[in-house]
Amino acid sequence: MKTVKQLLQAKGGTVHAVAADASVLEAIKLMAAKGIGALVVLDAGRMAGVVSERDYARKVILLGRSSQDTAVREIMTDEVVTVRPEQTVEECMALMTERRIRHLPVVDGGKLAGVVSIGDLVKEVIADREETIKQLESYIHQ
């Protein structure tokens, strides 16, 4: 099974981020434009949290707050679960399942190296299983 580092090398390490003092509306527009479900939140250049569509739904929409008048820092998740590049896809999936989260920032030597989503991990598991099936079929037909 691949490591997070290998997964990031294949998908790219682009990190989409938003400032903690940006409006929730700005964050949601950026997520929509990039086709993603979460953003890293930066405060003075360092990771302060993660804001997701789930945060938006539960902490803005359900509470009747204004997307334009609410700052990202007010709804972000500030207790961020992170992983290291050497961790495996399986370890990340177990962590996501246990913590009930969908995005994991990857931190390498104290620096943000990327973000992996549950979708990234599922794609990798499927690709790995397909490769195993191909190898078994090839072995059987020999």
QUINOR-V473217 format. One record per run of one state. SS is the DSSP state (H for helix, E for strand, - for the rest). FROM is the first residue (numbers start at 1). TO is the last residue. If there is no record, write none. Layout:
BEGIN
ss = (SS	SS)
from = (FROM	FROM)
to = (TO	TO)
END
This chain:
BEGIN
ss = (-	E	H	-	E	-	E	H	-	E	-	E	H	-	E	H	-	E	-	E	-	E	H	-	E	-	E	H	-)
from = (1	3	4	12	17	20	23	24	35	38	44	46	53	62	71	72	76	77	78	82	84	88	89	100	103	109	111	118	141)
to = (2	3	11	16	19	22	23	34	37	43	45	52	61	70	71	75	76	77	81	83	87	88	99	102	108	110	117	140	142)
END
